[in-house]
Amino acid sequence: MKKSNFDIIVIGGGHAGIEAALASARIGMHTALLTLSIDNIGKMPCNPSVGGPAKGIVVREIDALGGQMPITADRTALQFKMLNSAKGPGVRALRVQSDKIAYKKMMQAVCLNQEHLAVIEGMAVHLDVTDDTVRGVTLKDGTVLTARAVVLTTGTYMAGVNMISAEVVKGGPDREETTEDLSASLREAGLQTFRLKTGTPPRVLTSTIDFTKTSLEPGTPGFLHFSETTQEEDVRSFENEIPCYMTYTTPATHEIILANLNKSSMYSGVVKGVGPRYCPSIEDKLVRFKDKPRHQLFLEPESLSMDTTYVQGFSTSLPREIQEQMIHTLPGFEHCLIKKYAYAIEYDAIDPIQMKPSFESKRIHNLYTAGQVNGTSGYEEAAGQGMTAGINAALSLQGKAPLIFARDEAYIGVLVDDLTTKGTLEPYRLLTSRAEFRLLLRHDNAEQRLIHYGHEIGLISEARYSRFMKKQEDLKQLEDHLGTAVFEQDDPKIHAYLAGLGYKNDTHTGVNGRELVRRPKVLTKDLLACIGETADADLMERCDIDLKYEGYISKARREADKLKAMESIILGTEFNYEEVDNLSIEGRQKLMKYKPETMGQASRISGVNPADLAVLAIAMKQGKGRGVHS
Ligand SMILES: Cc1cc2nc3c(=O)[nH]c(=O)nc-3n(C[C@H](O)[C@H](O)[C@H](O)COP(=O)(O)OP(=O)(O)OC[C@H]3O[C@@H](n4cnc5c(N)ncnc54)[C@H](O)[C@@H]3O)c2cc1C
């Protein structure tokens, strides 16, 4: 029996595992990344894209913390698109169409060349736990890997089954090898697992699609990027981007699907797990939105080295012959060839309510979990959790306090708090609506919010941190300059600019630039041009957001600060609620079940009412339950 010893073992080389392993190794921990095969490190089993609403902001946050997804996504992007650019800055988000082969190849190279990181191929079948503490993992071939901490990121692989109609085959994504033993060993160690389901659409040979019958979905011009370390020459230019397209389902598509509903794995009773509410199958959409005459489908190229198109929105578990009929009813797809049929997958997941906000198990010391195995869905959600778990496993081994982001500080904070406070019964997806303070959690200010953490834990270099500090100083100078520079509205250029936007000359004296930029249509860039000046494009945009939304941002900040006071009251998972009189029955049950870390978390548990919180606060002052006021 072979035996190796590590500080941290990360099981899984998906989007969560990569970030966890790289963060741990870059912090200096002797780390192992265990994966079924090196070739599936960084695999995109579903859509070939990174980012989108809320998710794109998570990728920016990963960048501010020194993670890898943003760098790889930039360098392997086929198309960049800034979503909601006409809307407020709180909902703007970047999405890239990825070359899925180039993406995984780059991730593999990064992992294989990372100092302090050993990449090991093998299948974990048993989590070795003694005295409620994880000691390592045993592999299928009998190898034992020992470690001081383990991060579990097995995605959709544990006890996976692939389904097309009534055909049920054991396997992870694309029928890769799976095991039921690993989740059995988690249950043995005291963790609860449950079944979840997700699905993926068919891939079609691109050369067989008639794109003249579809509409073009272009990207956004300009230099867009997730990572602040990306240079313009590192990315594909707008002119060279590979386009996406859009088509729609037709009445004929709906007729075929509805006539065959009983053959779908979902509706024939084959599926036992709960599917993703926000990424439903096409048969689900037809059943749920009966009156909708058509559904839009995005056509996304998968890779420059593959002749395949991903039909986003057409996920199904109907039989292959029905998939053939359905797809030929789509405009542009009349003569298309399916390269890979759609299928659904069901797998074992862990209810994340069993985890602390550091993603350490409440029950098994030094065991961390992250990614789809925690009941989520999506690459970015997985990567954000992987960062959190990898950093916290390393910090814990260094004897340091965990890094936990507040809900007003990061979308990752919202995600972690939702998962560990409320748990989930269906694949959880991050949505902008889940964040109370969207205006504080913006694409443009991710570095401002988080880079100091990345720097402090050693994931952001001195050079990058200094560049950031310099940029902050430059921004302040630009805003100060606008505050002191007087723009005479009688000046012909300024008058013409303001009049062109529909603003009247409302003062006879000059108005300072800050006040002018507060007007909705005035842009720093254009205003400075009126007086023959310019500045860094990024800074001018940041200036626009800071000044135009100053009032709203301050209001959100004040509200967030009020809630923060609750977060500083630590209950701790050992708090004894039996010692507290007068809690409501439901409140007591939920508090005992979910074991919130803080009063803030307790306040977000449904069933814990304001009266329970008041009772708890008094009990703590009386020294009951052993909670701590900090
Ligand atoms: C069919 C399908 C449909 C999907 N549909 C959607 C969708 O519609 N929307 C969406 O957002 N997301 C979807 N996803 C999910 C998306 O793929 C995941 O969210 C994302 O990949 C999760 O990342 P992860 O790191 O948690 O796990 P994964 O990317 O799945 O990575 C898991 C890793 O663990 C390794 N591993 C597993 N078991 C073991 C073991 N026992 N020993 C050693 N290594 C192991 C694997 O080799 C792999 O490297 C879908 C996935 C599949 C398979």
The ligand as a Gaussian input file, in Angstrom:
#p B3LYP/6-31G(d) Opt

LIG

0 1
 C      -25.036000      17.039000     -17.284000
 C      -24.670000      18.296000     -16.591000
 C      -25.466000      19.394000     -16.729000
 C      -25.167000      20.582000     -16.091000
 N      -25.982000      21.635000     -16.270000
 C      -25.681000      22.819000     -15.724000
 C      -26.491000      23.938000     -15.955000
 O      -27.480000      23.862000     -16.622000
 N      -26.150000      25.110000     -15.384000
 C      -25.053000      25.219000     -14.628000
 O      -24.769000      26.311000     -14.155000
 N      -24.273000      24.171000     -14.377000
 C      -24.563000      22.982000     -14.919000
 N      -23.789000      21.896000     -14.690000
 C      -22.912000      21.978000     -13.600000
 C      -21.508000      22.402000     -13.800000
 O      -20.870000      21.469000     -14.587000
 C      -20.980000      22.412000     -12.398000
 O      -21.647000      23.392000     -11.673000
 C      -19.528000      22.654000     -12.238000
 O      -18.760000      21.895000     -13.100000
 C      -19.234000      22.317000     -10.796000
 O      -17.894000      22.407000     -10.526000
 P      -17.283000      21.495000      -9.407000
 O      -15.871000      21.880000      -9.299000
 O      -18.101000      21.535000      -8.204000
 O      -17.386000      20.010000      -9.967000
 P      -16.946000      19.360000     -11.339000
 O      -16.623000      20.384000     -12.333000
 O      -17.979000      18.358000     -11.656000
 O      -15.584000      18.620000     -10.967000
 C      -15.537000      17.506000     -10.141000
 C      -14.137000      16.949000     -10.119000
 O      -14.073000      15.943000      -9.134000
 C      -13.337000      14.842000      -9.631000
 N      -13.824000      13.664000      -8.911000
 C      -15.110000      13.305000      -8.747000
 N      -15.191000      12.210000      -7.960000
 C      -13.933000      11.894000      -7.615000
 C      -13.373000      10.881000      -6.809000
 N      -14.122000       9.982000      -6.188000
 N      -12.013000      10.837000      -6.672000
 C      -11.230000      11.753000      -7.282000
 N      -11.719000      12.754000      -8.051000
 C      -13.057000      12.822000      -8.212000
 C      -13.591000      14.816000     -11.115000
 O      -12.523000      14.180000     -11.773000
 C      -13.665000      16.315000     -11.410000
 O      -12.370000      16.779000     -11.678000
 C      -24.047000      20.668000     -15.299000
 C      -23.237000      19.560000     -15.138000
 C      -23.542000      18.379000     -15.789000
 C      -22.654000      17.201000     -15.598000

